[in-house]
Amino acid sequence: MNKAMSLVVVPVALPARMAAVPAYEVAAHWPVAVNLLAGSLLGAWAGASWAVRMRSSALYKVLAALMVVMAAARVVTHSTTLGTLTLPLWAQVPCGVVAGFGIGGVAAIMGA
């Protein structure tokens, strides 16, 4: 059930975000969205698989570490200005899929 929910959450998030972000802005970056979506579907499947196989104590440690990392990332992004990462087209696809995989995996492990 966890895997099925993870595979539903990721694709449903895109239409939900469309209410907040105009479609023309998303359409301008459709290759990025497709790459992230492809990777996040795979990551959600893998993350759910890992989460159901972990012992409870290991899962709690992973969740705690993820929360600390996310809190640190929020502090850094609120206290400094980050530049834009400009990648050549040939590098955007694999980087997008890898980033999406990480996003989907973390979301699934956290139960999203």
Disulfide bonds with the S-S distance in Angstrom:
none
